[in-house]
């Protein structure tokens, strides 16, 4: 039984590291998505504001 527990520890250690790396990469991807959405929203907002400001002047 002890041998099985030791074997499981050896197998689990790399898996835990892989899951940690995966989670870090997913976090970076999600942060990038949020940044992209923020930039797009900012661009659309600026275009919307410019349109109405130009519309009021013209």
LINTANOR-V484058 format. One record per backbone hydrogen bond with DSSP energy under -1.0 kcal/mol. NH is the residue of the N-H (numbers start at 0). CO is the residue of the C=O. Records with the same first field share a line. If there is no record, write none. Layout:
# LINTANOR-V484058
NH->CO + CO
This chain:
# LINTANOR-V484058
4->0
5->1
6->2
7->3
8->4
9->5
10->6
11->7
12->8
14->10
15->11
16->12
17->13
18->14
19->15
20->16
21->17
22->18
23->19
24->20
25->21
26->22
27->23
28->24
29->25
30->26
31->27
32->28
33->29
34->30
35->31
36->32
37->33
38->34
39->35
40->36
41->37
42->38
43->39
44->40
45->41
46->42
47->43
48->44
49->45
50->46
51->47
52->48
53->49
54->50
55->51
56->52
57->53
